Amino acid sequence: MARKRAKIEEVDLDLTPMIDVTFLLLIFFICTMKFKVLEGKLITNLPKDVGVNSSPVDDILEKVEIDILVDRTRVEGFKVAINAVVQPDIKTFYTRIAAFVSNDAETRATLYPREGVDYEQVVKVVDQLLAANLTDITFAGVTFDK
């Protein structure tokens, strides 16, 4: 008995209905989606009786600007100026800084090491500031003409 082989027919898939349903679902989800409006806001309780800048920080903190300049004629090899007043030596510098720190207001120092100043000289000035209990020290990265 001979068997007849079944004919294999190729079936073509029509993807058009599946694409239509996918687009309908996409449109449905886009139309029903709700965005959070307040997503980036923080809820805080700020005082409402005080203005934005009622007391500036500069009034509270006393600023001391310290310039470190190269001076090869001195023994130390540098000179230090407090608020543009050149100090005769490092001991006088320490007493003047101690006088600034002894005031009731908090003191903030900004160091302006000029071109040619060695790290060792900057460290000597920082050591004197720390010895006078001045710990709020910042370094100016770029020197501007005052």
N, CA, C and O atoms as a MOPAC input file, in Angstrom:
PM7 MOZYME 1SCF
protein

 N      0.79700 1    -1.13500 1     0.00000 1
 C      0.00000 1     0.00000 1     0.00000 1
 C      0.87400 1     1.24400 1     0.00000 1
 O      1.70500 1     1.48100 1     0.87600 1
 N      0.64800 1     1.94300 1    -0.94200 1
 C      1.42700 1     3.16600 1    -1.07900 1
 C      0.70500 1     4.31600 1    -0.38500 1
 O     -0.50000 1     4.52700 1    -0.52500 1
 N      1.47600 1     5.00300 1     0.32700 1
 C      0.88800 1     6.14600 1     1.02900 1
 C      1.00400 1     7.37200 1     0.16100 1
 O      1.97600 1     7.55600 1    -0.57200 1
 N      0.01600 1     8.18400 1     0.25900 1
 C      0.08300 1     9.44900 1    -0.43400 1
 C      0.68500 1    10.48000 1     0.50400 1
 O      0.33100 1    10.58700 1     1.67800 1
 N      1.54700 1    11.18000 1    -0.03300 1
 C      2.14500 1    12.23000 1     0.78300 1
 C      1.21300 1    13.40900 1     0.81500 1
 O      0.59400 1    13.77400 1    -0.18400 1
 N      1.12700 1    14.00400 1     2.00300 1
 C      0.27100 1    15.17900 1     2.15300 1
 C      0.98600 1    16.38100 1     1.56000 1
 O      2.19600 1    16.55400 1     1.70400 1
 N      0.20900 1    17.18800 1     0.90200 1
 C      0.78600 1    18.37500 1     0.32100 1
 C      1.06600 1    19.39100 1     1.42400 1
 O      0.21300 1    19.65200 1     2.27300 1
 N      2.23000 1    19.94200 1     1.40300 1
 C      2.58100 1    20.98200 1     2.36600 1
 C      2.30600 1    22.30800 1     1.69900 1
 O      2.88800 1    22.66700 1     0.67400 1
 N      1.39100 1    23.01700 1     2.33100 1
 C      1.05800 1    24.32500 1     1.79700 1
 C      1.74600 1    25.39400 1     2.62900 1
 O      1.81000 1    25.29900 1     3.85400 1
 N      2.24800 1    26.39100 1     1.96400 1
 C      2.86200 1    27.50600 1     2.66800 1
 C      1.77600 1    28.46600 1     3.10900 1
 O      0.87500 1    28.81600 1     2.34700 1
 N      1.89000 1    28.88300 1     4.36400 1
 C      0.91800 1    29.80700 1     4.93600 1
 C      1.55500 1    31.18500 1     5.01000 1
 O      2.64700 1    31.32700 1     5.56100 1
 N      0.91000 1    32.17800 1     4.48000 1
 C      1.40100 1    33.54900 1     4.57300 1
 C      0.79600 1    34.20800 1     5.79600 1
 O     -0.41700 1    34.17300 1     6.00200 1
 N      1.66000 1    34.81300 1     6.60800 1
 C      1.18100 1    35.52400 1     7.78500 1
 C      0.86600 1    36.95700 1     7.39400 1
 O      1.68100 1    37.64200 1     6.77700 1
 N     -0.31600 1    37.39400 1     7.75800 1
 C     -0.69500 1    38.77500 1     7.51900 1
 C     -0.49800 1    39.53200 1     8.83300 1
 O     -1.25100 1    39.33000 1     9.78500 1
 N      0.50200 1    40.39400 1     8.88500 1
 C      0.84100 1    41.11900 1    10.11000 1
 C      0.06400 1    42.42100 1    10.26500 1
 O      0.22100 1    43.10000 1    11.28000 1
 N     -0.73700 1    42.77800 1     9.32900 1
 C     -1.45800 1    44.04300 1     9.38200 1
 C     -2.38600 1    44.13600 1    10.59200 1
 O     -2.38600 1    45.18000 1    11.24400 1
 N     -3.16500 1    43.13200 1    10.93300 1
 C     -4.02300 1    43.27000 1    12.12600 1
 C     -3.21600 1    43.40000 1    13.43000 1
 O     -3.62000 1    44.11700 1    14.34600 1
 N     -2.07700 1    42.70200 1    13.50300 1
 C     -1.26600 1    42.79000 1    14.72100 1
 C     -0.66100 1    44.19900 1    14.87000 1
 O     -0.61000 1    44.73000 1    15.97900 1
 N     -0.21800 1    44.78800 1    13.79600 1
 C      0.32500 1    46.14500 1    13.83200 1
 C     -0.77400 1    47.13500 1    14.19600 1
 O     -0.53200 1    48.07400 1    14.95400 1
 N     -1.98100 1    46.93700 1    13.66600 1
 C     -3.10400 1    47.81500 1    14.00100 1
 C     -3.42300 1    47.75500 1    15.48600 1
 O     -3.63900 1    48.79100 1    16.11600 1
 N     -3.45600 1    46.57400 1    16.04400 1
 C     -3.75700 1    46.41600 1    17.46900 1
 C     -2.64900 1    47.04500 1    18.31100 1
 O     -2.93700 1    47.67000 1    19.33200 1
 N     -1.39200 1    46.89400 1    17.90500 1
 C     -0.27400 1    47.48900 1    18.64000 1
 C     -0.38000 1    49.01000 1    18.65600 1
 O     -0.18800 1    49.62900 1    19.70300 1
 N     -0.67900 1    49.61200 1    17.52700 1
 C     -0.83800 1    51.06800 1    17.48900 1
 C     -2.03800 1    51.52500 1    18.30400 1
 O     -1.97800 1    52.57300 1    18.94800 1
 N     -3.11800 1    50.76800 1    18.29200 1
 C     -4.27800 1    51.13200 1    19.11000 1
 C     -3.93600 1    51.09200 1    20.60000 1
 O     -4.34500 1    51.97700 1    21.35200 1
 N     -3.19300 1    50.07400 1    21.03100 1
 C     -2.78200 1    50.00000 1    22.43600 1
 C     -1.83400 1    51.14900 1    22.79200 1
 O     -1.93700 1    51.72900 1    23.87300 1
 N     -0.92400 1    51.47300 1    21.89100 1
 C     -0.00500 1    52.57900 1    22.12600 1
 C     -0.75900 1    53.89700 1    22.27600 1
 O     -0.47500 1    54.67300 1    23.18900 1
 N     -1.69700 1    54.15000 1    21.40400 1
 C     -2.49100 1    55.37300 1    21.48500 1
 C     -3.32200 1    55.39200 1    22.76100 1
 O     -3.45500 1    56.44000 1    23.39500 1
 N     -3.87900 1    54.25900 1    23.14400 1
 C     -4.67300 1    54.18100 1    24.37300 1
 C     -3.82500 1    54.53500 1    25.59600 1
 O     -4.25800 1    55.32700 1    26.43300 1
 N     -2.62300 1    53.95800 1    25.71200 1
 C     -1.78800 1    54.21700 1    26.88600 1
 C     -1.24300 1    55.63800 1    26.89600 1
 O     -1.08800 1    56.22300 1    27.96800 1
 N     -0.95000 1    56.20600 1    25.73600 1
 C     -0.48400 1    57.59900 1    25.69300 1
 C     -1.59300 1    58.54700 1    26.13300 1
 O     -1.33700 1    59.51100 1    26.85400 1
 N     -2.82100 1    58.27900 1    25.70400 1
 C     -3.94000 1    59.17300 1    26.05200 1
 C     -4.35800 1    59.05100 1    27.51500 1
 O     -4.85300 1    60.02100 1    28.08900 1
 N     -4.17500 1    57.90400 1    28.11900 1
 C     -4.61400 1    57.71700 1    29.50700 1
 C     -3.50400 1    57.97000 1    30.51700 1
 O     -3.75200 1    57.91100 1    31.72200 1
 N     -2.29600 1    58.24700 1    30.06200 1
 C     -1.17400 1    58.45800 1    30.97800 1
 C     -1.28700 1    59.84300 1    31.61800 1
 O     -1.62900 1    60.82000 1    30.95100 1
 N     -0.99500 1    59.91500 1    32.91700 1
 C     -1.01000 1    61.18400 1    33.63800 1
 C      0.39200 1    61.45700 1    34.15300 1
 O      1.03100 1    60.58400 1    34.74000 1
 N      0.87100 1    62.69700 1    33.92400 1
 C      2.19900 1    63.09100 1    34.35700 1
 C      2.11000 1    63.73000 1    35.73500 1
 O      1.13300 1    64.40300 1    36.06200 1
 N      3.13900 1    63.51000 1    36.53000 1
 C      3.20700 1    64.17400 1    37.83000 1
 C      3.68400 1    65.60500 1    37.61400 1
 O      4.75000 1    65.83400 1    37.04400 1
 N      2.90200 1    66.54600 1    38.06600 1
 C      3.23900 1    67.95300 1    37.87100 1
 C      4.25000 1    68.40800 1    38.91300 1
 O      5.14900 1    69.18000 1    38.57900 1
 N      4.14200 1    67.97200 1    40.13800 1
 C      4.97000 1    68.45100 1    41.23400 1
 C      6.14100 1    67.52000 1    41.52200 1
 O      6.57700 1    67.41400 1    42.66900 1
 N      6.64600 1    66.85500 1    40.51200 1
 C      7.68200 1    65.86200 1    40.75600 1
 C      8.99800 1    66.46300 1    41.24200 1
 O      9.66100 1    65.85200 1    42.08000 1
 N      9.40400 1    67.64000 1    40.74700 1
 C     10.69200 1    68.20500 1    41.11100 1
 C     10.65700 1    69.14400 1    42.29300 1
 O     11.69400 1    69.71400 1    42.63200 1
 N      9.53000 1    69.33600 1    42.93600 1
 C      9.43500 1    70.29700 1    44.03000 1
 C      9.60500 1    69.61100 1    45.37600 1
 O      9.18800 1    68.46800 1    45.56700 1
 N     10.21900 1    70.32400 1    46.29700 1
 C     10.35300 1    69.84700 1    47.66300 1
 C      9.42300 1    70.65700 1    48.55500 1
 O      9.37400 1    71.88300 1    48.46500 1
 N      8.70800 1    69.98300 1    49.39300 1
 C      7.82000 1    70.67900 1    50.31200 1
 C      8.61600 1    71.00400 1    51.56600 1
 O      9.06200 1    70.10500 1    52.27800 1
 N      8.79100 1    72.29200 1    51.83300 1
 C      9.55200 1    72.72100 1    53.00000 1
 C      8.75900 1    73.77700 1    53.75300 1
 O      7.91100 1    74.46800 1    53.18800 1
 N      9.04800 1    73.88000 1    55.00400 1
 C      8.42800 1    74.90900 1    55.83100 1
 C      9.46300 1    75.98600 1    56.10500 1
 O     10.29600 1    75.83900 1    56.99900 1
 N      9.41400 1    77.05900 1    55.34600 1
 C     10.34800 1    78.15500 1    55.50700 1
 C      9.67600 1    79.27400 1    56.28900 1
 O      8.45800 1    79.43100 1    56.21100 1
 N     10.44000 1    80.04900 1    57.03600 1
 C      9.83600 1    81.16700 1    57.76500 1
 C      9.29700 1    82.20700 1    56.78100 1
 O      9.96500 1    82.57400 1    55.81400 1
 N      8.09000 1    82.66800 1    57.04400 1
 C      7.46100 1    83.60900 1    56.13600 1
 C      7.53900 1    85.04600 1    56.63500 1
 O      7.20800 1    85.96900 1    55.89100 1
 N      7.96900 1    85.25700 1    57.87800 1
 C      8.02100 1    86.60200 1    58.42300 1
 C      9.35800 1    87.29700 1    58.17300 1
 O      9.49800 1    88.48300 1    58.47300 1
 N     10.34700 1    86.57600 1    57.62700 1
 C     11.66900 1    87.13400 1    57.39700 1
 C     11.87800 1    87.24300 1    55.89400 1
 O     11.48200 1    86.35400 1    55.14000 1
 N     12.50400 1    88.34000 1    55.45800 1
 C     12.76000 1    88.55300 1    54.04200 1
 C     13.84000 1    87.63400 1    53.52300 1
 O     14.43200 1    86.86100 1    54.27600 1
 N     14.09000 1    87.72300 1    52.23300 1
 C     15.06100 1    86.83800 1    51.60400 1
 C     16.46900 1    87.10800 1    52.11400 1
 O     17.17300 1    86.18000 1    52.51100 1
 N     16.88300 1    88.35900 1    52.10800 1
 C     18.23700 1    88.71900 1    52.55300 1
 C     18.14500 1    89.74200 1    53.67800 1
 O     18.61400 1    90.87100 1    53.53200 1
 N     17.54900 1    89.35600 1    54.78500 1
 C     17.39300 1    90.31500 1    55.87300 1
 C     18.71700 1    90.60400 1    56.56900 1
 O     18.95500 1    91.73900 1    56.98100 1
 N     19.58400 1    89.60300 1    56.71000 1
 C     20.89700 1    89.83800 1    57.32100 1
 C     21.94800 1    89.15000 1    56.46500 1
 O     22.06000 1    87.92400 1    56.49500 1
 N     22.70700 1    89.90200 1    55.71400 1
 C     23.71600 1    89.28700 1    54.86300 1
 C     24.79800 1    88.59500 1    55.68500 1
 O     25.09100 1    88.99000 1    56.81300 1
 N     25.37600 1    87.57000 1    55.10500 1
 C     26.40500 1    86.79300 1    55.79900 1
 C     27.65200 1    87.64200 1    56.02900 1
 O     28.35900 1    87.44600 1    57.01800 1
 N     27.92900 1    88.58200 1    55.13000 1
 C     29.13800 1    89.40000 1    55.27300 1
 C     29.09500 1    90.26300 1    56.53100 1
 O     30.14400 1    90.63200 1    57.05900 1
 N     27.89200 1    90.59100 1    57.02100 1
 C     27.81000 1    91.36100 1    58.25100 1
 C     28.16300 1    90.51800 1    59.47100 1
 O     28.68500 1    91.03100 1    60.46000 1
 N     27.87600 1    89.22900 1    59.39400 1
 C     28.12200 1    88.34100 1    60.52700 1
 C     29.58400 1    87.89100 1    60.55300 1
 O     30.22700 1    87.91800 1    61.60300 1
 N     30.10100 1    87.48200 1    59.40500 1
 C     31.47100 1    86.99800 1    59.32800 1
 C     32.41700 1    88.14000 1    58.97300 1
 O     32.14400 1    88.93500 1    58.07400 1
 N     33.51700 1    88.20500 1    59.68400 1
 C     34.52800 1    89.21100 1    59.38700 1
 C     35.52500 1    88.60400 1    58.40700 1
 O     36.10400 1    87.55100 1    58.67500 1
 N     35.72100 1    89.26400 1    57.28400 1
 C     36.60300 1    88.73800 1    56.25800 1
 C     37.99900 1    89.32100 1    56.40900 1
 O     38.17200 1    90.52000 1    56.63000 1
 N     38.98000 1    88.45500 1    56.28700 1
 C     40.38000 1    88.85900 1    56.31300 1
 C     41.00200 1    88.34700 1    55.02000 1
 O     40.99400 1    87.14500 1    54.75500 1
 N     41.53400 1    89.24800 1    54.22500 1
 C     42.20300 1    88.86700 1    52.98900 1
 C     43.70400 1    88.91800 1    53.21000 1
 O     44.25500 1    89.94200 1    53.61300 1
 N     44.35300 1    87.79800 1    52.93900 1
 C     45.78400 1    87.66900 1    53.19800 1
 C     46.49900 1    87.43900 1    51.87700 1
 O     46.28300 1    86.42700 1    51.21000 1
 N     47.34600 1    88.38000 1    51.50900 1
 C     48.16600 1    88.25800 1    50.30500 1
 C     49.53300 1    87.71600 1    50.69900 1
 O     50.14100 1    88.18000 1    51.66300 1
 N     50.00800 1    86.73700 1    49.95300 1
 C     51.35100 1    86.19200 1    50.16300 1
 C     52.15200 1    86.54400 1    48.91300 1
 O     51.86800 1    86.05300 1    47.82000 1
 N     53.14600 1    87.39400 1    49.08700 1
 C     53.91700 1    87.91900 1    47.96000 1
 C     55.38100 1    87.51800 1    48.08200 1
 O     55.89900 1    87.36100 1    49.18800 1
 N     56.03100 1    87.35800 1    46.96300 1
 C     57.45600 1    87.02500 1    46.94500 1
 C     58.25500 1    88.29600 1    47.23900 1
 O     58.03400 1    89.34200 1    46.62800 1
 N     59.19000 1    88.18200 1    48.18800 1
 C     60.10400 1    89.28400 1    48.50200 1
 C     61.43700 1    88.66000 1    48.91300 1
 O     61.62000 1    88.27200 1    50.06700 1
 N     62.35400 1    88.56700 1    47.97000 1
 C     63.63400 1    87.90600 1    48.22100 1
 C     64.55700 1    88.73300 1    49.12100 1
 O     65.59000 1    88.23100 1    49.56300 1
 N     64.20300 1    89.98300 1    49.39600 1
 C     65.04700 1    90.79400 1    50.27600 1
 C     64.83200 1    90.43300 1    51.74000 1
 O     65.67100 1    90.75700 1    52.58100 1
 N     63.76200 1    89.79100 1    52.05000 1
 C     63.48600 1    89.39100 1    53.44100 1
 C     64.11600 1    88.04100 1    53.74400 1
 O     64.46400 1    87.27700 1    52.84300 1
 N     64.25300 1    87.76800 1    55.03400 1
 C     64.85400 1    86.50700 1    55.47400 1
 C     63.94800 1    85.33700 1    55.10300 1
 O     64.42100 1    84.28900 1    54.66200 1
 N     62.64000 1    85.52700 1    55.28700 1
 C     61.70400 1    84.44400 1    54.98900 1
 C     61.56200 1    84.20600 1    53.49500 1
 O     61.20800 1    83.10200 1    53.08100 1
 N     61.83100 1    85.21700 1    52.67700 1
 C     61.69100 1    85.08900 1    51.23600 1
 C     60.31300 1    85.48400 1    50.72700 1
 O     60.03600 1    85.37800 1    49.53200 1
 N     59.44900 1    85.94000 1    51.62800 1
 C     58.10900 1    86.36600 1    51.22900 1
 C     57.61700 1    87.41500 1    52.20700 1
 O     58.15900 1    87.57000 1    53.30100 1
 N     56.58600 1    88.12900 1    51.80000 1
 C     55.94500 1    89.07400 1    52.70400 1
 C     54.44700 1    88.80100 1    52.70400 1
 O     53.87700 1    88.30600 1    51.73200 1
 N     53.83400 1    89.14100 1    53.82700 1
 C     52.41900 1    88.86300 1    54.01900 1
 C     51.69900 1    90.19200 1    54.24800 1
 O     52.16500 1    91.04900 1    54.99900 1
 N     50.54900 1    90.34300 1    53.58100 1
 C     49.73900 1    91.54800 1    53.74800 1
 C     48.35400 1    91.14300 1    54.23800 1
 O     47.72200 1    90.25400 1    53.66800 1
 N     47.88600 1    91.79800 1    55.29400 1
 C     46.54100 1    91.56900 1    55.81600 1
 C     45.68000 1    92.74000 1    55.37200 1
 O     45.93900 1    93.88500 1    55.74200 1
 N     44.66300 1    92.45200 1    54.58400 1
 C     43.77200 1    93.47900 1    54.04000 1
 C     44.57600 1    94.61800 1    53.40800 1
 O     44.31800 1    95.79300 1    53.67000 1
 N     45.54700 1    94.25700 1    52.57900 1
 C     46.40600 1    95.16000 1    51.81100 1
 C     47.39500 1    95.95100 1    52.67200 1
 O     47.98300 1    96.91600 1    52.18300 1
 N     47.59600 1    95.57100 1    53.94100 1
 C     48.59200 1    96.21200 1    54.80200 1
 C     49.73100 1    95.21300 1    55.00800 1
 O     49.54000 1    94.15800 1    55.61200 1
 N     50.90500 1    95.55200 1    54.50500 1
 C     52.05300 1    94.64100 1    54.57800 1
 C     52.55700 1    94.57600 1    56.00800 1
 O     52.73100 1    95.60100 1    56.66800 1
 N     52.78900 1    93.35200 1    56.47800 1
 C     53.27300 1    93.12700 1    57.83800 1
 C     54.80300 1    93.05500 1    57.82600 1
 O     55.39400 1    92.51300 1    56.89200 1
 N     55.44100 1    93.60300 1    58.86500 1
 C     56.91300 1    93.62200 1    58.87600 1
 C     57.54000 1    92.22900 1    58.92100 1
 O     58.53200 1    91.97500 1    58.23700 1
 N     56.97000 1    91.32800 1    59.72200 1
 C     57.52000 1    89.97900 1    59.81000 1
 C     56.40100 1    89.01200 1    60.18400 1
 O     55.25100 1    89.41200 1    60.36700 1
 N     56.75500 1    87.74100 1    60.29500 1
 C     55.75600 1    86.70000 1    60.54300 1
 C     55.21200 1    86.76100 1    61.96700 1
 O     54.06700 1    86.37200 1    62.19900 1
 N     56.00500 1    87.24000 1    62.92800 1
 C     55.52100 1    87.35500 1    64.31200 1
 C     54.46800 1    88.45200 1    64.42300 1
 O     53.46600 1    88.28200 1    65.11700 1
 N     54.68400 1    89.55300 1    63.75800 1
 C     53.68600 1    90.62600 1    63.75100 1
 C     52.41400 1    90.15100 1    63.05600 1
 O     51.30200 1    90.48600 1    63.46500 1
 N     52.60000 1    89.37100 1    62.00700 1
 C     51.45000 1    88.79400 1    61.31000 1
 C     50.61700 1    87.94600 1    62.27300 1
 O     49.38900 1    88.03200 1    62.27400 1
 N     51.28300 1    87.12800 1    63.09200 1
 C     50.56200 1    86.27400 1    64.04700 1
 C     49.78500 1    87.11000 1    65.06600 1
 O     48.63800 1    86.78800 1    65.37600 1
 N     50.38800 1    88.16800 1    65.58800 1
 C     49.68800 1    88.98600 1    66.59300 1
 C     48.48500 1    89.70900 1    65.98000 1
 O     47.44900 1    89.84700 1    66.63200 1
 N     48.61500 1    90.16700 1    64.74000 1
 C     47.48200 1    90.83900 1    64.08500 1
 C     46.34800 1    89.85100 1    63.80300 1
 O     45.17500 1    90.18300 1    63.97200 1
 N     46.69600 1    88.65300 1    63.37900 1
 C     45.66200 1    87.63400 1    63.12500 1
 C     44.99700 1    87.23400 1    64.43300 1
 O     43.78000 1    87.05000 1    64.47500 1
 N     45.77500 1    87.09700 1    65.49900 1
 C     45.20400 1    86.76300 1    66.80100 1
 C     44.23600 1    87.85100 1    67.25700 1
 O     43.22800 1    87.55500 1    67.89800 1
 N     44.53100 1    89.09700 1    66.93300 1
 C     43.62500 1    90.20200 1    67.28300 1
 C     42.32400 1    90.10500 1    66.49100 1
 O     41.25500 1    90.39400 1    67.03000 1
 N     42.39600 1    89.70300 1    65.22400 1
 C     41.18000 1    89.51500 1    64.44000 1
 C     40.31500 1    88.40300 1    65.00600 1
 O     39.09300 1    88.53100 1    65.07600 1
 N     40.95500 1    87.30900 1    65.41200 1
 C     40.21300 1    86.15200 1    65.90000 1
 C     39.61600 1    86.41600 1    67.27400 1
 O     38.57400 1    85.85200 1    67.60700 1
 N     40.25000 1    87.26000 1    68.07700 1
 C     39.76800 1    87.49700 1    69.44200 1
 C     38.45100 1    88.27600 1    69.47100 1
 O     37.78300 1    88.30100 1    70.50500 1
 N     38.06200 1    88.91100 1    68.36000 1
 C     36.76800 1    89.59700 1    68.31700 1
 C     35.63600 1    88.58700 1    68.46000 1
 O     35.84200 1    87.39100 1    68.25500 1
 N     34.43900 1    89.06000 1    68.81100 1
 C     33.29900 1    88.16900 1    69.01300 1
 C     32.78800 1    87.56100 1    67.71900 1
 O     32.29100 1    86.43400 1    67.72100 1
 N     32.90100 1    88.28500 1    66.61500 1
 C     32.39700 1    87.78600 1    65.33300 1
 C     33.28300 1    86.65500 1    64.81300 1
 O     34.47500 1    86.59100 1    65.11600 1
 N     32.68900 1    85.78100 1    64.03900 1
 C     33.46500 1    84.71300 1    63.42500 1
 C     34.32000 1    85.31100 1    62.31700 1
 O     33.89300 1    86.21600 1    61.60000 1
 N     35.52700 1    84.79200 1    62.19200 1
 C     36.46800 1    85.33900 1    61.21900 1
 C     36.70400 1    84.31300 1    60.12200 1
 O     36.86100 1    83.12000 1    60.38200 1
 N     36.72500 1    84.80800 1    58.88900 1
 C     36.98300 1    83.95900 1    57.73100 1
 C     38.16500 1    84.55000 1    56.98600 1
 O     38.17900 1    85.74400 1    56.68900 1
 N     39.15600 1    83.72400 1    56.68300 1
 C     40.36400 1    84.19700 1    55.99700 1
 C     40.40500 1    83.64200 1    54.58300 1
 O     40.07000 1    82.48200 1    54.34300 1
 N     40.82200 1    84.49100 1    53.65400 1
 C     41.01800 1    84.07400 1    52.27300 1
 C     42.47300 1    84.33900 1    51.91000 1
 O     42.95600 1    85.46600 1    52.01700 1
 N     43.16100 1    83.29500 1    51.48400 1
 C     44.57500 1    83.39800 1    51.12100 1
 C     44.71100 1    83.62700 1    49.62400 1
 O     44.08400 1    82.94800 1    48.81100 1
 N     45.53800 1    84.59300 1    49.28500 1
 C     45.84700 1    84.89600 1    47.88900 1
 C     47.33800 1    84.68500 1    47.65400 1
 O     48.09900 1    85.65200 1    47.69500 1
 N     47.78200 1    83.44600 1    47.40700 1
 C     49.19700 1    83.24600 1    47.09700 1
 C     49.48600 1    83.75700 1    45.68100 1
 O     48.86100 1    83.32000 1    44.71500 1
 N     50.41700 1    84.66400 1    45.57700 1
 C     50.73500 1    85.27000 1    44.27900 1
 C     51.74300 1    84.41700 1    43.52200 1
 O     52.24600 1    83.42200 1    44.04200 1
 N     52.02400 1    84.80800 1    42.31500 1
 C     52.92100 1    84.04900 1    41.45000 1
 C     54.32600 1    84.00500 1    42.03300 1
 O     54.86300 1    85.02600 1    42.46200 1
 N     54.91300 1    82.81900 1    42.04500 1
 C     56.26800 1    82.64800 1    42.52900 1
 C     56.37400 1    82.24600 1    43.98700 1
 O     57.47500 1    81.97400 1    44.46500 1
 N     55.26600 1    82.20100 1    44.70600 1
 C     55.28200 1    81.82800 1    46.12500 1
 C     55.39200 1    80.30800 1    46.22800 1
 O     54.67400 1    79.57500 1    45.54900 1
 N     56.30200 1    79.84600 1    47.08900 1
 C     56.50900 1    78.41400 1    47.27500 1
 C     55.43700 1    77.83600 1    48.20500 1
 O     54.81600 1    78.55900 1    48.98500 1
 N     55.23500 1    76.53100 1    48.10800 1
 C     54.29200 1    75.85200 1    48.99800 1
 C     54.71000 1    75.98600 1    50.45900 1
 O     53.87000 1    76.13100 1    51.34700 1
 N     56.01000 1    75.93600 1    50.69100 1
 C     56.51900 1    76.04200 1    52.05900 1
 C     56.09100 1    77.36000 1    52.71100 1
 O     55.75100 1    77.39200 1    53.89300 1
 N     56.11100 1    78.43100 1    51.94200 1
 C     55.72600 1    79.73200 1    52.46400 1
 C     54.22700 1    79.79500 1    52.75300 1
 O     53.80400 1    80.40200 1    53.73700 1
 N     53.43800 1    79.17500 1    51.90000 1
 C     51.98800 1    79.12400 1    52.13400 1
 C     51.69400 1    78.30800 1    53.38500 1
 O     50.81900 1    78.67000 1    54.17200 1
 N     52.41700 1    77.21400 1    53.57300 1
 C     52.21700 1    76.37000 1    54.75200 1
 C     52.59600 1    77.12400 1    56.02300 1
 O     51.93800 1    76.95900 1    57.05000 1
 N     53.63800 1    77.94600 1    55.97600 1
 C     54.01600 1    78.74800 1    57.14400 1
 C     52.89500 1    79.71000 1    57.52600 1
 O     52.60400 1    79.88500 1    58.70900 1
 N     52.27000 1    80.33000 1    56.53800 1
 C     51.16600 1    81.25300 1    56.81700 1
 C     49.96800 1    80.49000 1    57.37900 1
 O     49.33100 1    80.95000 1    58.32700 1
 N     49.66200 1    79.34500 1    56.80800 1
 C     48.54300 1    78.53600 1    57.30500 1
 C     48.81400 1    78.06400 1    58.72700 1
 O     47.89800 1    78.02700 1    59.54800 1
 N     50.05800 1    77.70400 1    59.03100 1
 C     50.41200 1    77.31100 1    60.39700 1
 C     50.16000 1    78.45100 1    61.38100 1
 O     49.67100 1    78.21900 1    62.48600 1
 N     50.49000 1    79.67300 1    60.98900 1
 C     50.25200 1    80.82500 1    61.86200 1
 C     48.74600 1    81.06600 1    62.04800 1
 O     48.30200 1    81.43400 1    63.13600 1
 N     47.98100 1    80.86100 1    60.99700 1
 C     46.52200 1    81.02200 1    61.11100 1
 C     45.93000 1    79.97900 1    62.04000 1
 O     45.06800 1    80.29300 1    62.86100 1
 N     46.38000 1    78.75400 1    61.91600 1
 C     45.87400 1    77.68900 1    62.79400 1
 C     46.32900 1    77.89100 1    64.23700 1
 O     45.59200 1    77.56600 1    65.16700 1
 N     47.52100 1    78.41800 1    64.43200 1
 C     48.00100 1    78.69700 1    65.78700 1
 C     47.15700 1    79.78500 1    66.44700 1
 O     47.00900 1    79.80300 1    67.66900 1
 N     46.60500 1    80.69100 1    65.64000 1
 C     45.74900 1    81.76200 1    66.17500 1
 C     44.28800 1    81.32400 1    66.26400 1
 O     43.40900 1    82.15800 1    66.47900 1
 N     44.01700 1    80.02700 1    66.10100 1
 C     42.67000 1    79.42700 1    66.16500 1
 C     41.74000 1    79.94500 1    65.07200 1
 O     40.53500 1    80.05700 1    65.29400 1
 N     42.26700 1    80.25500 1    63.92200 1
 C     41.44800 1    80.62700 1    62.77200 1
 C     41.38100 1    79.41100 1    61.85800 1
 O     42.37500 1    79.04500 1    61.23100 1
 N     40.22100 1    78.79000 1    61.78400 1
 C     40.10400 1    77.54500 1    61.03600 1
 C     39.31100 1    77.68500 1    59.75000 1
 O     39.34400 1    76.78200 1    58.91500 1
 N     38.60000 1    78.79100 1    59.56400 1
 C     37.81800 1    78.98600 1    58.34300 1
 C     38.70200 1    79.66700 1    57.30400 1
 O     38.68800 1    80.89000 1    57.16500 1
 N     39.47800 1    78.85200 1    56.56900 1
 C     40.46700 1    79.35300 1    55.61500 1
 C     40.08400 1    78.87600 1    54.22500 1
 O     39.80800 1    77.69400 1    54.01500 1
 N     40.06800 1    79.80400 1    53.27800 1
 C     39.84200 1    79.44300 1    51.88200 1
 C     41.00900 1    79.94600 1    51.05000 1
 O     41.67000 1    80.92000 1    51.40900 1
 N     41.25300 1    79.27300 1    49.94000 1
 C     42.32200 1    79.63600 1    49.03400 1
 C     41.71100 1    80.20100 1    47.75600 1
 O     40.79300 1    79.60800 1    47.18900 1
 N     42.20600 1    81.32100 1    47.31100 1
 C     41.74800 1    81.89900 1    46.05500 1
 C     42.49500 1    81.19900 1    44.92000 1
 O     43.72500 1    81.16000 1    44.90800 1
 N     41.75400 1    80.65700 1    43.98400 1
 C     42.38300 1    79.94200 1    42.87900 1
 C     42.92900 1    80.86900 1    41.81600 1
 O     43.95600 1    80.57500 1    41.20500 1
 N     42.25700 1    81.98400 1    41.58600 1
 C     42.66300 1    82.94000 1    40.56700 1
 C     42.88100 1    84.27300 1    41.24700 1
 O     42.05000 1    84.70800 1    42.04400 1
 N     43.97200 1    84.91600 1    40.94700 1
 C     44.23800 1    86.22100 1    41.54600 1
 C     43.77900 1    87.30600 1    40.60800 1
 O     44.09700 1    87.29600 1    39.41900 1
 N     43.02900 1    88.24200 1    41.15100 1
 C     42.54100 1    89.37700 1    40.38400 1
 C     43.19500 1    90.64200 1    40.92000 1
 O     43.63000 1    90.68900 1    42.07100 1
 N     43.25700 1    91.65000 1    40.08900 1
 C     43.73700 1    92.94400 1    40.55600 1
 C     42.68100 1    93.56900 1    41.41800 1
 O     41.51400 1    93.63900 1    41.03500 1
 N     43.08400 1    94.02500 1    42.58400 1
 C     42.10800 1    94.58600 1    43.52500 1
 C     41.96000 1    96.06600 1    43.32200 1
 O     41.18100 1    96.71100 1    44.02400 1

